[in-house]
Amino acid sequence: MKKTVTTLADGRELIYYDSADDTVRDAVDLRPLDAVSTSSEIRHDPLLGDSVAIASHRQGRTYHPPADECPLCPSREGRLSEIPDTAYDVAVFENRFPSLAGDSGRCEVVCFTSDHDVSFAGLTEEQAALVLEAWTDRTADLAELPQVAQVFCFENRGAEIGVTLGHPHGQIYGYPFVTPRTEQMMRSMESHRAGTGRNLFDDVVARELADGERVVLEGEHWVAFVPYAAHWPYEVHLHPRRRVPDLRELDAGARTEFPQIYLELLRRFDRIFGPGEPPTPYISAWHQAPFKAPGREEFGLHLELFTIRRTSGKLKFLAGSESGMGAFINDVPPEAAAQRLREVASE
């Protein structure tokens, strides 16, 4: 992998990740851009104890542009984009409309490929491996920023999720605080250790492997299963068999096998609802340990992949119980979801 760091016309950082070591990236951003102006601030909720990012400048972000005006496609004559070069493998840049910025953290966009019409599931294993390297490298770099407490790499796919750009891409958030989901996991982890003397993540994986009914895919280095108490209609958790706290500590075997397992999961997601159905909308989310939290080595890195579609043509809405009280109700039994995901294996 070759990494090339440069800047865009308004001073934002742009990073190219290339498979070929001899790739030269010297294209200059010629757009007449003003400096980025953000109004992001973090406010603490005294009742819930969590934090909310207030970012009113995001109301003006790019919204469903025509394909020939996509800001994530490579630049070409007569149309300049966020990527100055005419092609790229993987590109990462600071978001022009960030939810978090400055002392309030950092937001980046990850472009998985220069091909506008492909999805992550359509990438080759080599391309997916390069994206994993980019996620890992960004985690390492953002860990060095004093304002970043936790890094979250994720992909939103589909208009139903709220995606406003059709180009295959994800995002990376560098939060200035530990997120509520992670805090809750760590409390459960600490309680489990105190009560049993064992690691919670290890026990969860061991339970699913022993039961087997919810296991979707197994490899030498990874295991994917629908969790016992899945919140979403179709939800898969992907864990490395050797527990590590974040992407930086995955070994060579896990890195090599990841593209095979992950691409197969994504392709199965697109088959859940049968032929003729539109691509399945999903969220893919890496859960990593906060950088400075006590006991971070006990945390288990894992990826959570889920869709908000509950059946053909119907979405799972977060209505009264979920949005008002944070209490999920799932219409699809996890065992049935796992069975369906086994049935739609690639041939």
N, C-alpha and C positions, 0 to 999 in steps of 0.2 A: 504494500500500500504506500502511495505517495501522498503527502499532505502539503497543500499550498495555501498559505494565508495571505489575503489581500484585503483591500477595503473598497467599499462602494463610494459613489460620488458624495454622499452625505456623511461619510465617515464610519458607517456601520461595517462591522467585520464580516467578511465572506471567506469561507474555507472550502476548498475543493479537496475531495478524496478520490484518488484514482487508483485503479488496479495496476496500471503500468507505471513502473518507476521512472521512465524517461519522458513522461508527459510534461509538457510545458504549458503553464497557465499565466499568460501575461496580458490578456485582454483588459482594457481599461473601461470603466463605467463612464460613458460620455453623457449621461443624462444630466440636465440642469436641476438637480435636486436641492431643495432647501434642507437645512439641518432638521433632524427629527425633533419634534416637540411633543412631550408626553405630560400627562397630568396624573400619572398613576400614584396612588397612595394606598397604604395598608391601614385598615381600621380594625380594631379589636372589638369583638362582640362580647360584652360582659356577661350576658345570660348563657350563651353556649360555650364561651371560652375559646372560640376559634377566630380566625382572621379573614377579612374580606378585602380583595383588591378592588378599589374604585378607579376605573379607567375610562372616563367619558370620551377620550379622544378616539376610542375604538369604534365609535358610531360611524366614523367616516372611512372605515377600511374598505378595501376592494370587495365587491359583492357580485358573484356570479358573472364575471366578464365573459365575452365570447371567446371561443377556443383560440382564435387567431390574435387575441389580445392578452393571453395568459401571462401573468408576470413571473411565472416559474419556469416557463419554457426558455430555452437558450435565446440569446439575442440574435437577430438577423438584420440584414439591411432594411432600413425603414421602420424597424420595430425593436426598440431597446427594452430589455427586461431587467429583472433583479439579478440575472445571471449574465454578465457581460460576454462570456465566451459563447461560441457557436455550437458547442456540445459539452456534455459533462457526464461523469459517472455518478457521483453523489456530491451534492453541494449543500452547505449549511451557511445560513446567514442570520444576522440579528433581525428580528421582526421589526418592520417599519411601524407597526401598530401594536406595540407590546402591552400585555396585561401587567407585566412586571418590568421595571426598568430602574437603572441607577442603584440607589441604596435599597430599593424595593425588590431587587432581584434581576433576573434576565430571562428573556424569551427568544428562542431561536426557531427558525424554520428549517426542516430537513427535507430536501428534494431527493427522492429515492432514485430517480432516473430522469434523463432529459426527454424520454418518450412520454408525451402527454396522454396517450391513449391506453397505456398499460396500467394494471393495478399492481400492488405489491405481490399478489398471488401469481402474477405473470412474469415476475423477475426470474432470472436464472439463479442457481445456487451460488454462483460466484458473485452476482450482484447483491444478493441478500447477505452474503458474508461481509461484503464491503459496507453495507448499511450497519451491520453489527459492529464493525470496527469503528465506524463514525460515531455511533451511540457511545461506545466505550471511551473513545478519545475525548468526546465532549464531556462525558461524566468526569474524566480525569482533569480536564482543564477547568471546568466550572467548580470543581472541588477546591481549587486554589483561590477562588474569589472570596473575600471575607464576608460579603453580604449573602452568600449562598449557603443554606443549611441542608438542602436536599435537592436532588436532581430527578426530574420526572420526564422520561422519554415516552412519547405516545403517538398514536395515529388515530384520527377520526376519519372514517370512510363513509361517504354517502350523504346526500342532501338531507335525509331523515335525521341524521346526527347533528346537522347544522353546518356542514362543510360549505364554505363559500367559494372555494377554488377547486376545480375538478382535477387538476394535475396531481399525480400520486406524490403525496408528501405527508410528513408528520411534523411534530413540534417537540421542543425540549424546553421545559420550564426549570429555571433555577430559583427555587423558593427561598425567601429570607426567613422562613419559619418551617417547622415540621408540620406536615399536613395532618388534618384530623384522622384520615384513614390510617395513616402510618402510626400516629400516636396510639390509636386504638389497638392496632396489631401488636405494638410493643408492650402495651399494658397486658394484653392477653398472653404474650410471650413470657413476660416476667411472672405473671400469676401461675402459669403452667410450670415454669421452672421451680418456683417456690413450692408448689403442691406435689410435683412428681419427681423433681430432680432431672427432668429430661427437657430436650428442646422441642418446642411446640411445632415448628415447621417440619422437623424430622418425623415427629409423630403423625402429623397430618398426612404426609406422603406415605409413610409406612401403612397407615390405616387404609388409604385408598388402594394401595398395591395389594394388601392382604384381602380386601373385600373384592376388588376387581370389577364390580358391576358398573362403576362409573368411569373406569379407565378408558380413554379414547385411543391413545397412542403410547407406545413405549419404545425407547431406544436405549442404547448402551449408556448414554449420558443424560438423557432427558426423559421425563414422564409427563403426560398430559392427561388430565381428568376433569370431569364435571364435579365441582365441589358438592359435598353432602347437603349443604344448605345454600345452594345457588340462589342468588338474588334475581338473576336475569333468565329469560326463557331458554336461551342457549348460551352457556358460559363455560369456558374452559380455562383452567389454570395450568400453566406450563412451568415445571420446576426442574432445575438441574439436580441430578441424583446426588452430586456432591454439593452440599449447601455452602453458599458463599454470600456475603452481604451485599455485593454490588457487581456490576458488569466488569469492573476492572480485574476481578479475581477469578473469572472463568478460566479454566485450563484449556489447553489446545484441543483436547478431545471434544469438550463441550462446544467450543467455537466451530469446530469442523462439522459436527452433527447438527447444530442449530438450524442452518438453512433447510436441511432435509425435513426436519420435524415441523418447523414453523410454516414452511410453504405448503406442506400437506394439510396442516390445520386450516390455513386460509382457503385452500381450494375446497376442502370439505364444507366450510361455512357457506361457500357460494352454491353448494348443492343441496343444502338443507331442505329448501322448500320446493325442490323439483325443477325439471326442465322448463324453460320458458319464463321463469321468474327473473326479475331484475337482480343485479348484484346485491348480495346481502349487506346492509349497513352494519358497521361494527365500530367498536372502540377497542384498541389494543394498547395495553398500559403496562409498562415496566414498573415494578415496585422494588425500590432500592432502599437500603438503610440510610438514614440521615448520617451526615459526616461526623458529627461530634456528639451524638447521643450516647449515653452510657449503655453498655451492653450491645453496641451495634454489631459485634461479631456474632451475636446470637440470631440476628435477623436473617431470613431466607429470601434472597433474590428470587423473584418469580414474575412471570408475565400473565396478565389476566386479559382474556379475549372474550368479548361478549357482544351480542346483538340486541337491539331494542325491538326487532321484529319477532312477534310471538307465533304467528302463523301466516300463511299466504295473504298478503294484502292488509294485514293488521299489525299495528305497533303496540308495544307495551308502554303505556303512558305512566309517568310518575304523578299520579293523582293524589287524592286526599291523604291516604295512609302513608304513601311513600314521601311525598313532598311536604305534607303538613306535620307528620310525626316521625319520619325516617324509618318507618316499619314496612319492609317490603312484603309483597304478596306475589308469589310466582305461580303462573298458570300451568307451567310445564314441569312435571316431575323430573328431577335431575337424572334419574335412572333412564327415563324415556329419552331425554336429550342425549345422553351418552350413547344409547343404542342407535339413535338416528345418526349420530356422527360417526359411528362405526360402520353403519350401512352404506354411507356415501363415500367410502374410501376411493381414492384414485385407482384407476386400472392401469 
